[in-house]
Amino acid sequence: MSERALTHLDPLGRARMVDVTPKEPSHRRAIARGRVTMSTETTSLVARGAINKGDVLAVARVAGIQAAKRASDLIPLCHPLLVGAVLVNFRIEDTFIEVEVSVETVDRTGVEMEALTACTVACLTIYDMCKAVDRSMVIGEVALWEKTGGRSGSYRRTGDPFGDSSFSS
């Protein structure tokens, strides 16, 4: 394991918040994707706007946006950032809803945690809004797909853990 992978540990192995104050702010973006697998009946209800709790995707979109802005409140060593933009999109297929979140900022550290948090909370919201009709849903395959900016440069996931994603990044 490289020393770079242990940046949240001090020399004695204790957790610490990384000092980003010497870094220059730069434009940063991260994209995360996740999936809620469900019955075809449930995806049909969501697509038709027929879930009794309301517009599932509209609520999940707002939940994702809110979550991106609150990631540092949930993740102990995550820096609070001024989130500049959050986009939450959905793809509905027969047996799943895929969530894609893009987060951007101009800051001293990246927005990967904000994107992953937003994606996960959007998936949880879909589950919450649909659980009355389908308790067998599964939330999974949440992953970072892309990040740009910062000293470590760009990252783009190779291969598709979903095996069939059609979102274009």
N, C-alpha and C positions, 0 to 999 in steps of 0.2 A: 504494500500500500504506500502511495507516495505521501510525503509530508504535506503536500497541497490538500489532500483529502481530509486532513485533520485540523483545519483552520479554526474550528470552534472549540479547540482544547488549548489550555495554557500549557506551559512547560511541565507542570505537575500532573497533567491529565484531567484537570478540572474544566467544566464547561465555562465558556466565556463568549461574549459577543465580539465578533471581529471588528477591529477598528478600521472604519472606512473613511475617516476624516482626511487622510492624506490624498485620497483619490480625487480626480477631477470628475465632475458630473458629465455624463454622456447619455445619448439616447439609447434606451434599452427596450427590448421587446421580448416577450415570451408567449408561446402558444402551448396550451395543454389540451388534451382530449381525454374523454372518458365515455363510458357506455352504461346505460341501464337496459338490461335484458328483461323482457316481459312477454306476456302472451300476445298473440295477434289481436285478440279482442281488446286488450288494453291499449295497444298502439293505435288501433282504430278509434277507440273512444277519445284518446288524446288528439289525434289528427282532426276529428270532427268537432272538437271542443265540447265533448259530451261528459266530461268528468264533473261530478256534482260540486266539487270544491271550487271550480272555476277554470280559468285559462291556465293550464299547467305550464306551458312554455313561457308565457308572459311572467308568471310568478317566479319560475326557475331563472329566467333572465335577470330579473331584479335581485333575486337572492344571490346569484353569482356576482353581480356588480358590487353588492354590499360586502360580500365575502372578500373580494379582492382588496377592498379598502380597509378591511379589518384583519388581514392575515397576521400582522405583527401582534395583535391582541391574542391570537390563538396559538401561535408558534413562539415559544419562549425566546429563542435567539435570533428571531427574524427582525430586521431593521424596519422601523416605520418609514414608509415612502410616500411621496406625493404622487399618487397614481394619476397619470394624465389621461388615459383612455382605457376602457374595458369594453370589448365586444364579445357577446355571447351568442353563438349560433347553434342550431340543432339540425340534425338529419334524422328523419323518421323512416325506418324500414319495417318490414313485417314483424320482426321479433325484438326490436331494440330501438332506443333513441340514443343517438350519439351526440355528445356535447362537445363543442369546441370553444375555447376561451382564448382571446388574445388580450394581453395587458401591455401597456406602454408607459414609459416614464422618461424623464431626464433626471438622473440621480447618480449617486456614487456606488450603487449596488443594484443587482439585477432583480427582475420581477418574476422569477420562476415560481417562487413560493406563492405569490399572489395569484398567478395563473392556475397553479395546481389546486390551491384552496378554493378559488372561484369555481373551477370545474367540478370539484368534489361536492361543494355545497349545492350547485345547480343539480347534480345527480341526486343528492339526498332530497332535495325539494321535489323533484319528479317522483321519487319513491313515496315521499310523504303524501303528496296529492293523489297518488294512484293506489295507495295501499288498501283502501276499502274494497277495491275491485280485484286486486291481484297482490297477494302477500308473497307470492313466489318470485317476485322480481329480484334481480341480482345486480348490484353495482360493482363495476370492475373496470379493469384495464385503463385506469387513470395514468397518464404518462405525459412527460414533457416531450413535445414534438419539435420545438424549435426555440432557440434563444439567440438574440443578437445583441451586440454591444458589450462594453467592458473589456478588461484586460485579457480575459480568457478567450475572447473572440466569439465566433459564431458556432452554434451547434445545430445540427439537423438530424433527427432520428432517421436511421436507415432501416428499412423493413417496416412492415405494418403489423403491430401486435394484434390488430383486429382482423387482419387478413383481407379486408375488403373496403377500407375507408375511402370515401370519395371526396372528402373535404380537400380543397386545394389550398395550400399554404403559400 
